[in-house]
């Protein structure tokens, strides 16, 4: 549901977008990536949270870290994100020379990053340093005993956006361009480095609190 970027330590990178699924004719898909950068989704967490407002047992677990208003704003941000299409993101992938891309859905950010990394021709690995998360949802995840594995990158998403590989020198321009055209941010969330075609999240990733929708 969010835009994310992976950048390579050398010349190439990875990007994650919060575009929605559904556009095939514009998607970029090359044979391999090199070194690059990426974000993390929290849409499923916000949808579950709003359903708990009418379930006292579950609401009691999170009400000390989030208000009803916080939950409803996060829910609307998630719905707004899931309603977006990939058309602009796909066009910009061509403009900024993307090397590859995958959507982020049921296997979460890390699961899909691992799949993308495993199919690279070059011996590289993806390392995620930053996790953009809808405001208050990281706190909700912790209050729930980490049942959704949000901060570990395993939280299942519906229409969770794109993870894109971009040249390092092009990633920031991609983020700026998509925000200008759509009014939504994309984030550089990690790097691509020499490795063994795996992906991982560092032990203490930086959580970026993405403002909820008013």
N, C-alpha and C positions, 0 to 999 in steps of 0.2 A: 504494500500500500504506500510505500514511500520510495523516494529516489535515493539510490545508494551508489557509491562509486568505489571501485578498487583501483588504486594507482600502483604501478610498478616502481620499484626502487630505481630502476634504470629508465627505460623509455616508455613503458606501457602501463596501463592501469585498468581497474575494474570499477564500474559504476552501478549503483543501485538506484532505480527510479521508483517513485510511488505512482506510476501509471497503472492503469487497469488492463486486464487481459483482453484479447480479442482481435488484434490486428496482425495478420500474418504477412501481408504483402510488403510491409515496410521493415520487417525485422532483419537485423544484421546478424550473420552467423558465419564467422570465418573458421579456418581449420585449427588455429592455435592462438594462444596468448603468450606473452612473455612476463616481465615483472610489472605489477600494478597496484589500485586502492578501493573500499565499500560502505549499508545501513540496516537496522533491524525493525521488524514490524510488531505492532502491538494492537492491531485491530481486533483480533479474536479476543484478547484480554478485555478490551473495552465493551465488546458485545456481551460477553459473559457477565461482566460487572453490572451492566444495566439490567440484565435479567434477574440478578440477585436482589434488586431493590424490593421485589415482592416475595423474597425467600428469607425470612428473618434469621434462620440458622446460618446461612451463608453471608448475609449482609453484616451480621455481627462480627464476622471475621475481618472485615475490611473497613468498617465505618470509622475506625480510629485513624485511618491514614487517608481517607478520601471522603468528600461530601457527596450528597446526592447530586448537587449541581455539577461537581467535577465529573461524575460518572456520565451524566447526560451529555455534557460537552464533549467528552472523549468518544462517546457513542456516535454523536453526529459527525465528529471528525473522521471516524472510521468509515461511516456510511458514505460520506462525501468522497473519501479517498477511493473506496471500492467502486464508485460510480464513474470514475475517470477511465478514459481509453488510452491506448498506447500509441496512437497515431503520431502525435507530436514527438514523443520520445523516440519512436522508430525513425522518423525523418532526421532528427538531430543525431542519431547514431551514425547515419551515413555522413552527415555534415562534418562530424568530429572524428571520423575514422575509427569507429568502434571495432574491436577485434572479435567480440562474441557477446552473447547475452543469454540469460535464462529468466523465466518468470519465477516468482517465489510464492508457493502455495502450501500444499499439505505437509511437506517435509521441513518447513521453516527455513529461515535464512541460511543456517549452517548446512542443513541437509542439501539444499539446492546448490550452495557454493561448492560443497564436496563433489556433487555430481558434475558440475561444470569443470572443476579442476581435474577430475579423473579422466575427462575426455580430451585434455590438452595434448598436442603432439610434443610440445616442449616440456622438459622436466621442471615444472614450476609448482609452487604452492601458494594458496591464498591465506593471508593473515588478517583477521578482522580486529581493528582497534576501537572502533566507535559503533555504538548502537543507538540510533535515533528511535525514541520510544514516545508514544503519545503521552502527554503530561499526566502524571500521577499513576500511570499504569505500572511502572517499575516498582513503586511502593506497594501497589495492590498485589503484584506477583509475589513479593516477599512475604506479605501478610498471609497469603494463601499457602505458604509453605513451599513455594516454588513448584506448584503442581502443574503449571503450564510450561515450565522450562523456557520462559521468555528470554531471560538474560543469558541462557546457554545456547540460544539460537534454534531451539527445537519447537517453538510454539507454532502450531499449524495456522496457516493464513488462508483466507478466501480472497482471491483477487489481490494478492499481496505485492504487486509491483514487479519491477524488473531489476535484475542484477546485471550490470553491463561492464565489459572490459573496454577501457579506453586508454589511449596514450596519456602518459603522465602530464605532458604539457598541454593537453586538450581538456582535461577533466574539469578544471575550474570554469573554463569557458562554457562547457556543456551545462554545468549547474546554473550559471548566470543566465544563459539563454533560455533554459526551460522555465526558470522562475519568471523571466520577463514575459514569456509567451503564455504561461498558464497561471502564474501567481502562486505556485507551489515550489517549495525547495527540493533540491536533491542534495545528497551528502556524500562526501568522500569518506568511506568507512574503513579502509584498510589498504594493504599493499599486495602486490604479486611479487614473489621472490623465487629464486632458484630452490627447487625442492623435489618432492616425490609425488606430485599430483594429488595433494590433499588440501584440506581447508581446516582452519581452526580459529577460535576466538581466544584472544590473550586472557590471562588469568583475571586481570582487573580492567575490563574495557571501560571506556568513557561513555556514560549514558547521556545522550543528548535529549533533553526534554522538549518534545515538539509541542507547541501550543495547541490546546484543544480548540474546537470550533465554538465561537460565541453564539 
